[in-house]
Amino acid sequence: MIMSETTRCKRIVADLLNFARQQEVLAQATDVNALLDEVIEIVAPLPEFNQVQIKRFYATDLPEIQADSEQLKQVFVNLLKNAAEA
């Protein structure tokens, strides 16, 4: 338990430091559905998702958006991990 909480604290501090740093936004055409698929493939094998079933219900008519796909990936990873922990 101590190890997992230490790891969680480390992740929180790293996320806060990353948030505080000024990063250049690299906006480009981004397919949100494809990006979500990539993120799910990244997080699904993690231990906290062993008892979690991720269902994909995507809008088929979403246009591409102008966004920094790496920043959006981080947002989606964080949301999914928080949901799995909850």
LOKOL-236806 format. One record per atom (N, C-alpha, C): x, y negated, z; atom name; residue in one letter. Coordinates in Angstrom, 3 decimals. Layout:
BEGIN
xx = X; yy = Y; zz = Z; at = CA; aa = A .
...
END
This chain:
BEGIN
xx = 0.829; yy = 1.188; zz = 0.000; at = N; aa = M .
xx = 0.000; yy = 0.000; zz = 0.000; at = CA; aa = M .
xx = 0.880; yy = -1.261; zz = 0.000; at = C; aa = M .
xx = 1.941; yy = -1.219; zz = 0.800; at = N; aa = I .
xx = 2.851; yy = -2.369; zz = 0.854; at = CA; aa = I .
xx = 3.480; yy = -2.610; zz = -0.507; at = C; aa = I .
xx = 3.882; yy = -1.530; zz = -1.184; at = N; aa = M .
xx = 4.500; yy = -1.672; zz = -2.499; at = CA; aa = M .
xx = 3.528; yy = -2.274; zz = -3.512; at = C; aa = M .
xx = 2.290; yy = -1.812; zz = -3.507; at = N; aa = S .
xx = 1.333; yy = -2.337; zz = -4.482; at = CA; aa = S .
xx = 1.004; yy = -3.798; zz = -4.206; at = C; aa = S .
xx = 0.899; yy = -4.162; zz = -2.935; at = N; aa = E .
xx = 0.613; yy = -5.564; zz = -2.595; at = CA; aa = E .
xx = 1.808; yy = -6.465; zz = -2.910; at = C; aa = E .
xx = 3.012; yy = -5.942; zz = -2.719; at = N; aa = T .
xx = 4.213; yy = -6.702; zz = -3.071; at = CA; aa = T .
xx = 4.266; yy = -6.936; zz = -4.574; at = C; aa = T .
xx = 3.948; yy = -5.907; zz = -5.328; at = N; aa = T .
xx = 3.909; yy = -6.029; zz = -6.784; at = CA; aa = T .
xx = 2.851; yy = -7.033; zz = -7.212; at = C; aa = T .
xx = 1.702; yy = -6.982; zz = -6.562; at = N; aa = R .
xx = 0.625; yy = -7.928; zz = -6.891; at = CA; aa = R .
xx = 1.061; yy = -9.358; zz = -6.591; at = C; aa = R .
xx = 1.705; yy = -9.573; zz = -5.450; at = N; aa = C .
xx = 2.191; yy = -10.915; zz = -5.091; at = CA; aa = C .
xx = 3.233; yy = -11.404; zz = -6.094; at = C; aa = C .
xx = 4.117; yy = -10.483; zz = -6.497; at = N; aa = K .
xx = 5.135; yy = -10.833; zz = -7.487; at = CA; aa = K .
xx = 4.482; yy = -11.284; zz = -8.786; at = C; aa = K .
xx = 3.438; yy = -10.563; zz = -9.202; at = N; aa = R .
xx = 2.721; yy = -10.912; zz = -10.438; at = CA; aa = R .
xx = 2.042; yy = -12.266; zz = -10.312; at = C; aa = R .
xx = 1.450; yy = -12.540; zz = -9.161; at = N; aa = I .
xx = 0.772; yy = -13.821; zz = -8.940; at = CA; aa = I .
xx = 1.770; yy = -14.967; zz = -9.021; at = C; aa = I .
xx = 2.917; yy = -14.809; zz = -8.361; at = N; aa = V .
xx = 3.944; yy = -15.853; zz = -8.384; at = CA; aa = V .
xx = 4.456; yy = -16.058; zz = -9.807; at = C; aa = V .
xx = 4.725; yy = -14.964; zz = -10.523; at = N; aa = A .
xx = 5.192; yy = -15.073; zz = -11.905; at = CA; aa = A .
xx = 4.159; yy = -15.773; zz = -12.776; at = C; aa = A .
xx = 2.882; yy = -15.434; zz = -12.591; at = N; aa = D .
xx = 1.823; yy = -16.085; zz = -13.365; at = CA; aa = D .
xx = 1.746; yy = -17.573; zz = -13.060; at = C; aa = D .
xx = 1.889; yy = -17.925; zz = -11.790; at = N; aa = L .
xx = 1.865; yy = -19.339; zz = -11.419; at = CA; aa = L .
xx = 3.047; yy = -20.086; zz = -12.019; at = C; aa = L .
xx = 4.221; yy = -19.472; zz = -11.998; at = N; aa = L .
xx = 5.390; yy = -20.106; zz = -12.602; at = CA; aa = L .
xx = 5.218; yy = -20.270; zz = -14.106; at = C; aa = L .
xx = 4.689; yy = -19.245; zz = -14.755; at = N; aa = N .
xx = 4.438; yy = -19.346; zz = -16.197; at = CA; aa = N .
xx = 3.423; yy = -20.428; zz = -16.510; at = C; aa = N .
xx = 2.404; yy = -20.541; zz = -15.669; at = N; aa = F .
xx = 1.385; yy = -21.562; zz = -15.875; at = CA; aa = F .
xx = 1.984; yy = -22.959; zz = -15.704; at = C; aa = F .
xx = 2.883; yy = -23.103; zz = -14.744; at = N; aa = A .
xx = 3.466; yy = -24.410; zz = -14.448; at = CA; aa = A .
xx = 4.439; yy = -24.875; zz = -15.526; at = C; aa = A .
xx = 5.054; yy = -23.935; zz = -16.214; at = N; aa = R .
xx = 5.998; yy = -24.304; zz = -17.267; at = CA; aa = R .
xx = 5.253; yy = -24.889; zz = -18.452; at = C; aa = R .
xx = 5.866; yy = -25.901; zz = -19.041; at = N; aa = Q .
xx = 5.295; yy = -26.467; zz = -20.256; at = CA; aa = Q .
xx = 5.679; yy = -25.561; zz = -21.420; at = C; aa = Q .
xx = 4.698; yy = -25.002; zz = -22.081; at = N; aa = Q .
xx = 4.961; yy = -24.130; zz = -23.214; at = CA; aa = Q .
xx = 4.356; yy = -24.755; zz = -24.469; at = C; aa = Q .
xx = 5.080; yy = -24.611; zz = -25.542; at = N; aa = E .
xx = 4.570; yy = -25.105; zz = -26.808; at = CA; aa = E .
xx = 3.454; yy = -24.169; zz = -27.287; at = C; aa = E .
xx = 2.341; yy = -24.764; zz = -27.666; at = N; aa = V .
xx = 1.213; yy = -23.979; zz = -28.163; at = CA; aa = V .
xx = 1.434; yy = -23.711; zz = -29.647; at = C; aa = V .
xx = 1.377; yy = -22.447; zz = -30.010; at = N; aa = L .
xx = 1.552; yy = -22.048; zz = -31.404; at = CA; aa = L .
xx = 0.196; yy = -21.626; zz = -31.961; at = C; aa = L .
xx = -0.622; yy = -22.616; zz = -32.273; at = N; aa = A .
xx = -1.966; yy = -22.336; zz = -32.765; at = CA; aa = A .
xx = -1.888; yy = -21.786; zz = -34.187; at = C; aa = A .
xx = -2.620; yy = -20.699; zz = -34.384; at = N; aa = Q .
xx = -2.708; yy = -20.077; zz = -35.707; at = CA; aa = Q .
xx = -4.056; yy = -19.386; zz = -35.812; at = C; aa = Q .
xx = -4.447; yy = -19.028; zz = -37.010; at = N; aa = A .
xx = -5.715; yy = -18.330; zz = -37.198; at = CA; aa = A .
xx = -5.668; yy = -17.012; zz = -36.425; at = C; aa = A .
xx = -6.671; yy = -16.798; zz = -35.570; at = N; aa = T .
xx = -6.683; yy = -15.633; zz = -34.684; at = CA; aa = T .
xx = -8.027; yy = -14.943; zz = -34.740; at = C; aa = T .
xx = -7.993; yy = -13.642; zz = -34.947; at = N; aa = D .
xx = -9.190; yy = -12.802; zz = -34.913; at = CA; aa = D .
xx = -9.352; yy = -12.318; zz = -33.466; at = C; aa = D .
xx = -10.327; yy = -12.859; zz = -32.760; at = N; aa = V .
xx = -10.516; yy = -12.551; zz = -31.339; at = CA; aa = V .
xx = -10.817; yy = -11.067; zz = -31.134; at = C; aa = V .
xx = -11.625; yy = -10.470; zz = -31.988; at = N; aa = N .
xx = -11.949; yy = -9.048; zz = -31.850; at = CA; aa = N .
xx = -10.700; yy = -8.179; zz = -31.976; at = C; aa = N .
xx = -9.856; yy = -8.464; zz = -32.952; at = N; aa = A .
xx = -8.618; yy = -7.694; zz = -33.132; at = CA; aa = A .
xx = -7.680; yy = -7.924; zz = -31.952; at = C; aa = A .
xx = -7.646; yy = -9.135; zz = -31.457; at = N; aa = L .
xx = -6.799; yy = -9.458; zz = -30.307; at = CA; aa = L .
xx = -7.258; yy = -8.685; zz = -29.071; at = C; aa = L .
xx = -8.567; yy = -8.611; zz = -28.862; at = N; aa = L .
xx = -9.103; yy = -7.833; zz = -27.741; at = CA; aa = L .
xx = -8.762; yy = -6.356; zz = -27.879; at = C; aa = L .
xx = -8.830; yy = -5.823; zz = -29.095; at = N; aa = D .
xx = -8.442; yy = -4.429; zz = -29.317; at = CA; aa = D .
xx = -6.976; yy = -4.206; zz = -28.917; at = C; aa = D .
xx = -6.094; yy = -5.134; zz = -29.296; at = N; aa = E .
xx = -4.679; yy = -5.026; zz = -28.934; at = CA; aa = E .
xx = -4.503; yy = -5.029; zz = -27.415; at = C; aa = E .
xx = -5.207; yy = -5.931; zz = -26.752; at = N; aa = V .
xx = -5.091; yy = -6.048; zz = -25.302; at = CA; aa = V .
xx = -5.600; yy = -4.780; zz = -24.620; at = C; aa = V .
xx = -6.698; yy = -4.253; zz = -25.086; at = N; aa = I .
xx = -7.250; yy = -3.026; zz = -24.488; at = CA; aa = I .
xx = -6.268; yy = -1.874; zz = -24.651; at = C; aa = I .
xx = -5.605; yy = -1.788; zz = -25.790; at = N; aa = E .
xx = -4.607; yy = -0.738; zz = -26.002; at = CA; aa = E .
xx = -3.431; yy = -0.902; zz = -25.037; at = C; aa = E .
xx = -3.120; yy = -2.125; zz = -24.657; at = N; aa = I .
xx = -2.023; yy = -2.390; zz = -23.710; at = CA; aa = I .
xx = -2.418; yy = -1.991; zz = -22.297; at = C; aa = I .
xx = -3.623; yy = -2.369; zz = -21.869; at = N; aa = V .
xx = -4.000; yy = -2.161; zz = -20.466; at = CA; aa = V .
xx = -4.620; yy = -0.800; zz = -20.181; at = C; aa = V .
xx = -5.223; yy = -0.160; zz = -21.157; at = N; aa = A .
xx = -5.933; yy = 1.104; zz = -20.913; at = CA; aa = A .
xx = -5.067; yy = 2.177; zz = -20.254; at = C; aa = A .
xx = -3.786; yy = 2.318; zz = -20.611; at = N; aa = P .
xx = -2.973; yy = 3.361; zz = -19.973; at = CA; aa = P .
xx = -2.523; yy = 3.042; zz = -18.535; at = C; aa = P .
xx = -2.736; yy = 1.825; zz = -18.080; at = N; aa = L .
xx = -2.275; yy = 1.445; zz = -16.739; at = CA; aa = L .
xx = -3.051; yy = 2.199; zz = -15.665; at = C; aa = L .
xx = -2.388; yy = 2.504; zz = -14.547; at = N; aa = P .
xx = -3.027; yy = 3.292; zz = -13.487; at = CA; aa = P .
xx = -4.332; yy = 2.696; zz = -12.960; at = C; aa = P .
xx = -4.433; yy = 1.368; zz = -12.892; at = N; aa = E .
xx = -5.653; yy = 0.770; zz = -12.345; at = CA; aa = E .
xx = -6.873; yy = 0.970; zz = -13.248; at = C; aa = E .
xx = -6.642; yy = 1.494; zz = -14.459; at = N; aa = F .
xx = -7.746; yy = 1.735; zz = -15.387; at = CA; aa = F .
xx = -8.133; yy = 3.215; zz = -15.462; at = C; aa = F .
xx = -7.565; yy = 4.050; zz = -14.578; at = N; aa = N .
xx = -7.871; yy = 5.485; zz = -14.591; at = CA; aa = N .
xx = -9.368; yy = 5.754; zz = -14.425; at = C; aa = N .
xx = -10.028; yy = 5.008; zz = -13.588; at = N; aa = Q .
xx = -11.450; yy = 5.227; zz = -13.311; at = CA; aa = Q .
xx = -12.332; yy = 4.185; zz = -13.997; at = C; aa = Q .
xx = -11.777; yy = 3.483; zz = -14.979; at = N; aa = V .
xx = -12.501; yy = 2.398; zz = -15.641; at = CA; aa = V .
xx = -12.783; yy = 2.783; zz = -17.088; at = C; aa = V .
xx = -14.014; yy = 2.576; zz = -17.489; at = N; aa = Q .
xx = -14.388; yy = 2.798; zz = -18.887; at = CA; aa = Q .
xx = -14.625; yy = 1.433; zz = -19.515; at = C; aa = Q .
xx = -13.870; yy = 1.131; zz = -20.551; at = N; aa = I .
xx = -14.013; yy = -0.149; zz = -21.250; at = CA; aa = I .
xx = -14.914; yy = 0.060; zz = -22.452; at = C; aa = I .
xx = -16.011; yy = -0.675; zz = -22.492; at = N; aa = K .
xx = -16.936; yy = -0.601; zz = -23.629; at = CA; aa = K .
xx = -16.744; yy = -1.852; zz = -24.482; at = C; aa = K .
xx = -16.696; yy = -1.645; zz = -25.771; at = N; aa = R .
xx = -16.459; yy = -2.751; zz = -26.707; at = CA; aa = R .
xx = -17.757; yy = -3.086; zz = -27.444; at = C; aa = R .
xx = -18.272; yy = -4.254; zz = -27.170; at = N; aa = F .
xx = -19.449; yy = -4.779; zz = -27.864; at = CA; aa = F .
xx = -19.057; yy = -6.133; zz = -28.443; at = C; aa = F .
xx = -18.577; yy = -6.130; zz = -29.661; at = N; aa = Y .
xx = -18.072; yy = -7.351; zz = -30.294; at = CA; aa = Y .
xx = -19.102; yy = -7.909; zz = -31.272; at = C; aa = Y .
xx = -19.118; yy = -9.225; zz = -31.367; at = N; aa = A .
xx = -19.909; yy = -9.877; zz = -32.408; at = CA; aa = A .
xx = -19.185; yy = -9.652; zz = -33.732; at = C; aa = A .
xx = -19.902; yy = -9.177; zz = -34.726; at = N; aa = T .
xx = -19.271; yy = -8.864; zz = -36.010; at = CA; aa = T .
xx = -19.080; yy = -10.091; zz = -36.892; at = C; aa = T .
xx = -19.752; yy = -11.177; zz = -36.559; at = N; aa = D .
xx = -19.698; yy = -12.359; zz = -37.416; at = CA; aa = D .
xx = -18.860; yy = -13.496; zz = -36.822; at = C; aa = D .
xx = -17.960; yy = -13.177; zz = -35.886; at = N; aa = L .
xx = -17.121; yy = -14.227; zz = -35.312; at = CA; aa = L .
xx = -16.102; yy = -14.709; zz = -36.338; at = C; aa = L .
xx = -16.001; yy = -16.017; zz = -36.508; at = N; aa = P .
xx = -14.957; yy = -16.524; zz = -37.405; at = CA; aa = P .
xx = -13.611; yy = -16.510; zz = -36.675; at = C; aa = P .
xx = -12.528; yy = -16.566; zz = -37.446; at = N; aa = E .
xx = -11.225; yy = -16.711; zz = -36.823; at = CA; aa = E .
xx = -11.168; yy = -18.072; zz = -36.149; at = C; aa = E .
xx = -10.389; yy = -18.153; zz = -35.067; at = N; aa = I .
xx = -10.234; yy = -19.417; zz = -34.358; at = CA; aa = I .
xx = -8.777; yy = -19.847; zz = -34.418; at = C; aa = I .
xx = -8.526; yy = -21.109; zz = -34.203; at = N; aa = Q .
xx = -7.169; yy = -21.623; zz = -34.107; at = CA; aa = Q .
xx = -6.756; yy = -21.532; zz = -32.645; at = C; aa = Q .
xx = -5.798; yy = -20.657; zz = -32.349; at = N; aa = A .
xx = -5.387; yy = -20.448; zz = -30.964; at = CA; aa = A .
xx = -3.987; yy = -19.857; zz = -30.922; at = C; aa = A .
xx = -3.367; yy = -19.943; zz = -29.748; at = N; aa = D .
xx = -2.094; yy = -19.289; zz = -29.500; at = CA; aa = D .
xx = -2.422; yy = -17.864; zz = -29.059; at = C; aa = D .
xx = -2.206; yy = -16.901; zz = -29.934; at = N; aa = S .
xx = -2.621; yy = -15.532; zz = -29.649; at = CA; aa = S .
xx = -1.904; yy = -14.950; zz = -28.435; at = C; aa = S .
xx = -0.653; yy = -15.315; zz = -28.196; at = N; aa = E .
xx = 0.076; yy = -14.794; zz = -27.036; at = CA; aa = E .
xx = -0.523; yy = -15.315; zz = -25.735; at = C; aa = E .
xx = -0.914; yy = -16.576; zz = -25.719; at = N; aa = Q .
xx = -1.549; yy = -17.110; zz = -24.514; at = CA; aa = Q .
xx = -2.920; yy = -16.468; zz = -24.294; at = C; aa = Q .
xx = -3.668; yy = -16.281; zz = -25.369; at = N; aa = L .
xx = -4.971; yy = -15.620; zz = -25.243; at = CA; aa = L .
xx = -4.816; yy = -14.181; zz = -24.767; at = C; aa = L .
xx = -3.803; yy = -13.475; zz = -25.264; at = N; aa = K .
xx = -3.547; yy = -12.115; zz = -24.800; at = CA; aa = K .
xx = -3.350; yy = -12.103; zz = -23.292; at = C; aa = K .
xx = -2.550; yy = -13.055; zz = -22.797; at = N; aa = Q .
xx = -2.291; yy = -13.108; zz = -21.359; at = CA; aa = Q .
xx = -3.577; yy = -13.361; zz = -20.583; at = C; aa = Q .
xx = -4.434; yy = -14.220; zz = -21.096; at = N; aa = V .
xx = -5.718; yy = -14.489; zz = -20.444; at = CA; aa = V .
xx = -6.556; yy = -13.208; zz = -20.390; at = C; aa = V .
xx = -6.655; yy = -12.514; zz = -21.516; at = N; aa = F .
xx = -7.468; yy = -11.296; zz = -21.567; at = CA; aa = F .
xx = -6.885; yy = -10.183; zz = -20.691; at = C; aa = F .
xx = -5.562; yy = -10.047; zz = -20.680; at = N; aa = V .
xx = -4.934; yy = -9.050; zz = -19.808; at = CA; aa = V .
xx = -5.281; yy = -9.353; zz = -18.347; at = C; aa = V .
xx = -5.148; yy = -10.615; zz = -17.960; at = N; aa = N .
xx = -5.438; yy = -11.000; zz = -16.586; at = CA; aa = N .
xx = -6.908; yy = -10.733; zz = -16.231; at = C; aa = N .
xx = -7.821; yy = -11.081; zz = -17.141; at = N; aa = L .
xx = -9.240; yy = -10.849; zz = -16.888; at = CA; aa = L .
xx = -9.535; yy = -9.360; zz = -16.725; at = C; aa = L .
xx = -8.989; yy = -8.542; zz = -17.609; at = N; aa = L .
xx = -9.240; yy = -7.101; zz = -17.527; at = CA; aa = L .
xx = -8.623; yy = -6.493; zz = -16.274; at = C; aa = L .
xx = -7.412; yy = -6.915; zz = -15.925; at = N; aa = K .
xx = -6.789; yy = -6.383; zz = -14.709; at = CA; aa = K .
xx = -7.565; yy = -6.801; zz = -13.469; at = C; aa = K .
xx = -7.999; yy = -8.049; zz = -13.437; at = N; aa = N .
xx = -8.800; yy = -8.509; zz = -12.293; at = CA; aa = N .
xx = -10.105; yy = -7.716; zz = -12.199; at = C; aa = N .
xx = -10.726; yy = -7.456; zz = -13.338; at = N; aa = A .
xx = -11.972; yy = -6.682; zz = -13.335; at = CA; aa = A .
xx = -11.721; yy = -5.257; zz = -12.845; at = C; aa = A .
xx = -10.625; yy = -4.652; zz = -13.281; at = N; aa = A .
xx = -10.321; yy = -3.279; zz = -12.852; at = CA; aa = A .
xx = -10.039; yy = -3.225; zz = -11.363; at = C; aa = A .
xx = -9.365; yy = -4.220; zz = -10.850; at = N; aa = E .
xx = -9.069; yy = -4.259; zz = -9.412; at = CA; aa = E .
xx = -10.321; yy = -4.512; zz = -8.584; at = C; aa = E .
xx = -11.276; yy = -5.234; zz = -9.159; at = N; aa = A .
xx = -12.502; yy = -5.547; zz = -8.424; at = CA; aa = A .
xx = -13.374; yy = -4.318; zz = -8.355; at = C; aa = A .
END
